[in-house]
């Protein structure tokens, strides 16, 4: 297997959004016809193929991951990647970096619907706080998940023809 190219310089030019990768995941509702509670998620390439389950705290079982866990994994992995790139650019070892994501699902007091809250905790043994802090700030600017949690994300919702 080839190692991926670890750079932020090689993949962008221009003023418009330039997709570098697009994934397609389809979720069906399963036995309760509720994608979040008993759904099945499958990516077009088959790399992701799993049952979704409601967390025990919301009345579900433990037979599969829930959407919040998947979001937490994506957010932590993406932030870790951004911070690792910056570490390498500053001749620091990214090996010991860990990123823990906490994602909370709850009621939105503004409209009674639902809301997510996300927090990341970075552990970087052997690197001084004064060195790590500006790199975390830069990683926050680079990581698209961090941007999404700050700014929202351009999205559309439409009914298939």
Backbone bond lengths (Angstrom), bond angles and torsions (degrees), N, CA, C in turn:
res aa  C-N    CA-C-N  psi(-1)  N-CA   C-N-CA  omega(-1)  CA-C   N-CA-C  phi
1 X - - - 1.440 - - 1.527 109.08 -
2 X 1.300 116.51 136.71 1.460 121.34 177.71 1.519 110.10 -82.78
3 X 1.346 116.02 140.30 1.450 119.95 174.16 1.516 108.66 -70.79
4 X 1.335 117.54 144.70 1.461 119.76 178.65 1.529 110.66 -70.04
5 X 1.315 115.45 156.86 1.457 121.08 175.33 1.526 106.99 -73.39
6 X 1.327 116.66 122.86 1.458 121.19 -177.41 1.522 109.13 -103.65
7 X 1.339 115.34 88.79 1.453 120.02 -177.40 1.516 109.99 -157.55
8 X 1.319 116.26 152.56 1.456 119.82 171.04 1.520 110.60 -107.44
9 X 1.331 118.05 -3.43 1.454 121.60 -175.29 1.531 113.81 -91.01
10 X 1.313 118.38 -27.17 1.460 120.40 -169.53 1.523 114.64 -83.17
11 X 1.294 119.34 -9.94 1.461 119.11 -166.70 1.525 115.65 -118.76
12 X 1.331 118.70 17.63 1.451 117.80 -178.78 1.513 112.09 -147.92
13 X 1.310 115.07 137.67 1.456 122.43 166.97 1.517 106.79 -160.22
14 X 1.299 115.50 147.04 1.451 119.81 179.08 1.511 113.03 106.56
15 X 1.328 115.74 178.27 1.459 121.77 -175.79 1.530 113.19 -105.13
16 X 1.298 118.08 -11.23 1.464 121.24 -176.95 1.523 110.53 -101.53
17 X 1.318 115.01 156.61 1.465 120.92 174.83 1.519 108.51 -56.50
18 X 1.314 115.66 132.12 1.457 121.24 179.71 1.520 108.11 -123.53
19 X 1.334 117.86 103.19 1.467 119.08 178.43 1.523 110.87 -63.12
20 X 1.337 115.12 129.51 1.460 121.09 176.47 1.519 110.70 -101.85
21 X 1.308 115.76 -21.95 1.460 121.89 -179.62 1.520 107.15 -160.49
22 X 1.305 116.29 138.97 1.461 122.26 175.11 1.511 108.11 -132.14
23 X 1.309 116.30 132.98 1.459 120.52 176.59 1.519 108.86 -115.07
24 X 1.302 115.45 156.83 1.460 121.56 177.20 1.521 107.42 -129.73
25 X 1.314 116.18 122.42 1.458 122.31 178.40 1.522 107.95 -125.16
26 X 1.314 116.37 132.91 1.452 122.01 177.99 1.514 108.91 -111.34
27 X 1.336 115.95 131.78 1.459 121.64 176.85 1.519 108.44 -115.40
28 X 1.322 115.76 130.10 1.462 122.01 172.95 1.521 107.96 -111.21
29 X 1.333 116.62 165.52 1.457 121.65 -170.17 1.513 117.72 -84.26
30 X 1.306 119.08 -16.75 1.461 120.00 -179.82 1.512 113.07 67.42
31 X 1.338 116.65 -158.05 1.469 122.24 -171.36 1.522 113.94 -63.73
32 X 1.321 118.32 -30.09 1.468 119.68 179.80 1.528 112.03 -97.92
33 X 1.341 116.88 3.74 1.459 122.20 -176.97 1.530 110.54 54.57
34 X 1.339 115.79 39.46 1.463 122.92 -178.34 1.517 107.03 -138.97
35 X 1.343 116.88 102.18 1.461 121.92 -173.26 1.511 114.32 -54.05
36 X 1.323 116.74 -34.09 1.462 120.15 -177.88 1.531 111.50 -76.38
37 X 1.313 117.01 -31.25 1.471 121.34 -174.11 1.529 113.39 -91.00
38 X 1.319 116.53 -44.75 1.468 120.19 -177.72 1.522 110.99 -138.26
39 X 1.311 116.87 30.74 1.452 121.24 -174.95 1.508 114.47 -76.87
40 X 1.298 113.37 172.31 1.454 122.02 175.09 1.524 106.60 -129.45
41 X 1.328 117.05 128.17 1.458 122.57 179.24 1.517 109.09 -112.93
42 X 1.325 115.64 130.74 1.464 120.21 178.97 1.513 109.06 -141.56
43 X 1.338 115.26 128.70 1.462 119.62 176.16 1.521 109.19 -80.78
44 X 1.321 115.40 156.61 1.463 120.72 -178.58 1.527 111.68 -58.90
45 X 1.331 117.34 -32.95 1.463 119.73 -179.48 1.525 113.09 -88.27
46 X 1.338 117.72 -2.74 1.457 122.16 178.53 1.515 115.02 80.54
47 X 1.340 118.49 -2.72 1.471 120.71 -179.46 1.526 111.34 -65.23
48 X 1.318 116.75 -32.27 1.462 121.79 175.18 1.528 106.61 -109.49
49 X 1.302 116.88 122.64 1.461 121.49 -179.40 1.516 106.84 -154.79
50 X 1.337 116.30 94.48 1.460 118.79 -174.46 1.514 113.12 -150.04
51 X 1.305 113.10 158.91 1.457 121.54 175.98 1.520 108.74 -85.58
52 X 1.317 117.29 136.26 1.458 122.41 175.87 1.524 108.92 -99.19
53 X 1.305 116.25 143.76 1.459 120.58 179.74 1.513 110.87 -138.79
54 X 1.306 114.80 148.98 1.454 121.72 175.67 1.521 107.88 -70.68
55 X 1.336 118.26 137.81 1.473 119.26 178.16 1.533 110.98 -64.19
56 X 1.318 115.64 153.62 1.465 120.89 179.57 1.521 112.02 -54.34
57 X 1.351 115.69 -37.47 1.469 120.07 -178.13 1.525 112.54 -62.76
58 X 1.338 116.35 -19.37 1.459 120.73 178.99 1.528 111.54 -108.79
59 X 1.326 115.98 15.76 1.455 120.47 176.21 1.509 115.08 96.53
60 X 1.312 118.59 5.94 1.456 121.39 -178.55 1.512 112.62 -95.90
61 X 1.311 114.24 -174.12 1.464 121.06 178.75 1.516 110.14 -103.62
62 X 1.307 116.17 -164.86 1.471 120.15 -178.69 1.521 112.01 -118.28
63 X 1.325 117.72 23.89 1.463 120.74 -174.25 1.524 114.41 -76.88
64 X 1.311 118.79 -7.44 1.457 119.38 -179.24 1.510 111.17 -168.20
65 X 1.319 116.54 168.78 1.461 120.21 179.32 1.523 111.02 -71.02
66 X 1.319 115.14 162.14 1.457 120.20 176.74 1.525 108.87 -113.66
67 X 1.333 117.92 165.57 1.462 120.29 -176.71 1.527 113.82 -57.87
68 X 1.316 118.26 -33.82 1.458 120.43 179.57 1.524 111.14 -65.64
69 X 1.312 117.70 -38.42 1.463 121.06 177.03 1.529 110.79 -64.74
70 X 1.327 116.69 -40.33 1.455 120.01 179.24 1.527 110.76 -66.21
71 X 1.331 116.97 -41.66 1.458 120.32 176.82 1.529 110.63 -63.81
72 X 1.329 117.19 -44.09 1.465 121.09 179.39 1.524 110.41 -59.98
73 X 1.316 117.32 -42.32 1.471 120.82 179.45 1.525 110.58 -64.02
74 X 1.316 117.47 -44.46 1.457 120.81 179.28 1.517 112.29 -63.65
75 X 1.326 116.74 -44.60 1.459 121.98 -179.23 1.532 110.12 -63.48
76 X 1.327 116.97 -49.41 1.468 120.51 -179.19 1.527 111.19 -62.83
77 X 1.324 117.32 -42.53 1.470 120.78 -178.95 1.527 111.00 -65.41
78 X 1.309 117.25 -42.80 1.454 121.13 -179.07 1.527 110.62 -66.30
79 X 1.332 116.85 -44.90 1.462 119.81 179.18 1.530 110.47 -64.09
80 X 1.323 116.10 -41.32 1.462 120.83 176.93 1.522 109.92 -57.53
81 X 1.317 117.10 -44.01 1.456 120.87 179.67 1.520 112.45 -62.38
82 X 1.328 116.98 -43.83 1.472 120.79 179.18 1.524 110.16 -63.36
83 X 1.327 117.04 -44.88 1.457 120.68 -179.53 1.524 111.46 -66.58
84 X 1.314 117.37 -36.99 1.465 121.35 177.48 1.521 111.66 -62.74
85 X 1.332 116.90 -42.16 1.466 120.04 176.83 1.516 110.67 -59.89
86 X 1.323 116.55 -45.59 1.460 120.60 -179.70 1.525 111.54 -65.35
87 X 1.311 116.71 -39.08 1.463 120.20 177.79 1.519 110.14 -58.79
88 X 1.320 116.48 -47.77 1.468 120.35 179.91 1.529 111.34 -61.33
89 X 1.341 116.41 -40.43 1.463 119.97 179.24 1.528 111.93 -63.70
90 X 1.333 116.90 -23.71 1.466 121.76 179.76 1.535 111.81 -105.80
91 X 1.326 115.86 19.58 1.469 122.89 177.87 1.527 112.77 55.59
92 X 1.339 115.68 38.31 1.469 121.91 176.68 1.520 108.59 -111.20
93 X 1.308 116.96 150.68 1.461 122.73 -179.22 1.529 109.90 -81.24
94 X 1.338 118.27 114.83 1.457 120.11 177.81 1.532 113.20 -82.07
95 X 1.325 116.94 -6.41 1.469 121.32 -176.09 1.518 115.24 -51.81
96 X 1.325 119.53 -45.71 1.465 119.09 -176.69 1.531 115.45 -83.49
97 X 1.327 118.19 0.67 1.466 119.80 -178.76 1.524 110.53 -67.40
98 X 1.325 116.22 132.66 1.461 121.77 168.46 1.521 107.94 -126.96
99 X 1.321 115.78 146.65 1.459 121.94 177.97 1.519 107.37 -127.75
100 X 1.322 115.74 120.33 1.463 121.59 177.70 1.521 108.56 -106.24
101 X 1.318 116.02 124.75 1.463 121.46 178.76 1.523 109.68 -106.75
102 X 1.318 115.48 133.77 1.458 122.01 171.79 1.518 107.09 -115.73
103 X 1.311 116.73 124.63 1.455 121.51 179.02 1.521 107.39 -122.26
104 X 1.320 115.46 122.30 1.467 121.59 179.65 1.527 109.53 -107.20
105 X 1.312 115.50 136.01 1.464 124.09 176.73 1.516 106.62 -108.56
106 X 1.313 117.33 127.43 1.462 118.80 -179.38 1.513 112.14 -161.02
107 X 1.305 114.63 -176.32 1.466 121.51 -179.99 1.519 110.93 -76.66
108 X 1.308 115.45 140.30 1.456 122.21 175.91 1.530 107.67 -91.04
109 X 1.329 117.85 113.68 1.458 119.66 -177.36 1.529 112.84 -65.11
110 X 1.329 117.52 -19.31 1.454 120.25 -178.65 1.522 112.72 -71.19
111 X 1.333 117.38 -34.81 1.468 118.72 -175.40 1.528 114.36 -138.43
112 X 1.337 118.17 2.06 1.460 120.58 -179.99 1.515 114.13 78.96
113 X 1.326 116.78 -3.26 1.464 120.74 177.09 1.521 109.68 -79.54
114 X 1.318 115.63 -145.30 1.458 120.55 -178.36 1.516 110.46 -119.08
115 X 1.314 114.76 158.99 1.446 121.36 -177.56 1.529 108.66 -148.27
116 X 1.325 115.74 150.32 1.457 121.37 172.76 1.521 108.94 -109.85
117 X 1.315 115.33 146.79 1.460 122.45 169.77 1.510 106.53 -127.94
118 X 1.318 115.38 140.79 1.464 119.47 -177.15 1.517 110.40 -132.99
119 X 1.316 115.51 139.96 1.459 122.91 177.16 1.520 108.29 -135.27
120 X 1.328 115.89 139.48 1.460 121.94 174.82 1.518 108.72 -115.66
121 X 1.330 115.83 141.45 1.462 122.21 172.13 1.523 106.41 -125.31
122 X 1.331 115.24 120.98 1.464 121.81 -178.92 1.521 108.77 -101.86
123 X 1.313 115.80 131.29 1.467 122.12 173.17 1.520 106.59 -114.31
124 X 1.352 114.93 126.53 1.460 119.75 -177.86 1.516 108.77 -138.13
125 X 1.327 117.35 79.58 1.468 121.04 -179.38 1.520 111.77 -58.72
126 X 1.329 114.86 139.80 1.455 120.52 175.29 1.519 114.71 86.99
127 X 1.329 117.79 -2.43 1.459 120.49 178.97 1.523 108.11 -116.87
128 X 1.318 116.37 128.51 1.468 121.76 -178.77 1.524 110.76 -66.13
129 X 1.309 115.52 146.76 1.462 122.82 179.45 1.539 110.85 -54.73
130 X 1.332 117.09 -40.45 1.470 121.59 -178.72 1.531 111.75 -64.34
131 X 1.312 116.60 -28.16 1.465 121.72 177.73 1.516 110.74 -83.87
132 X 1.324 116.98 -42.19 1.463 121.44 -175.18 1.524 113.15 -72.79
133 X 1.328 117.75 -37.30 1.468 120.92 -172.96 1.524 113.43 -56.65
134 X 1.340 120.50 -49.50 1.467 118.00 178.83 1.530 112.99 -66.77
135 X 1.322 117.50 -28.16 1.462 119.78 177.55 1.527 110.85 -71.79
136 X 1.334 117.49 -35.60 1.467 120.20 174.12 1.526 110.46 -63.88
137 X 1.328 116.87 -40.44 1.466 120.18 178.39 1.524 110.68 -62.74
138 X 1.323 116.83 -41.43 1.466 120.41 179.02 1.523 110.91 -69.17
139 X 1.320 117.57 -39.37 1.465 120.80 177.23 1.528 110.41 -62.63
140 X 1.321 116.75 -35.98 1.465 121.26 177.24 1.528 110.22 -62.12
141 X 1.321 116.55 -36.17 1.461 120.55 178.22 1.534 111.90 -74.55
142 X 1.334 117.77 -30.67 1.461 121.66 -178.56 1.523 113.70 -82.84
143 X 1.310 117.71 -36.73 1.467 122.28 -171.50 1.534 111.31 -72.90
144 X 1.334 118.20 120.06 1.458 119.66 -178.92 1.538 113.56 -65.06
145 X 1.319 118.16 -27.69 1.469 119.41 175.99 1.530 109.91 -68.10
146 X 1.332 116.61 -40.99 1.465 119.53 177.46 1.524 110.28 -64.36
147 X 1.330 117.14 -41.02 1.464 120.34 175.73 1.513 110.62 -59.45
148 X 1.328 116.04 -44.17 1.459 120.58 -178.62 1.525 111.10 -61.67
149 X 1.324 117.41 -40.93 1.462 118.92 -178.78 1.523 111.30 -70.58
150 X 1.328 118.12 -26.20 1.469 121.97 177.87 1.517 112.57 -85.19
151 X 1.328 116.71 -44.24 1.463 121.30 -167.40 1.516 114.70 -111.70
152 X 1.301 117.86 -9.47 1.461 119.25 -169.35 1.521 108.35 87.21
153 X 1.312 116.65 -173.94 1.448 121.57 -176.84 1.535 108.32 -144.05
154 X 1.313 117.60 135.79 1.462 117.96 174.85 1.540 108.61 -61.40
155 X 1.296 117.23 129.73 1.463 119.78 179.96 1.521 110.17 -154.01
156 X 1.292 114.08 158.51 1.463 120.73 174.73 1.522 107.69 -130.26
157 X 1.290 115.69 151.74 1.460 121.97 172.46 1.525 105.91 -130.93
158 X 1.319 115.64 122.82 1.467 119.34 -176.67 1.522 109.78 -141.15
159 X 1.293 115.05 161.04 1.463 122.16 177.17 1.520 108.04 -93.75
160 X 1.317 116.41 129.80 1.467 120.61 179.87 1.516 109.78 -61.16
161 X 1.337 116.67 147.96 1.476 119.73 179.43 1.510 112.23 -65.41
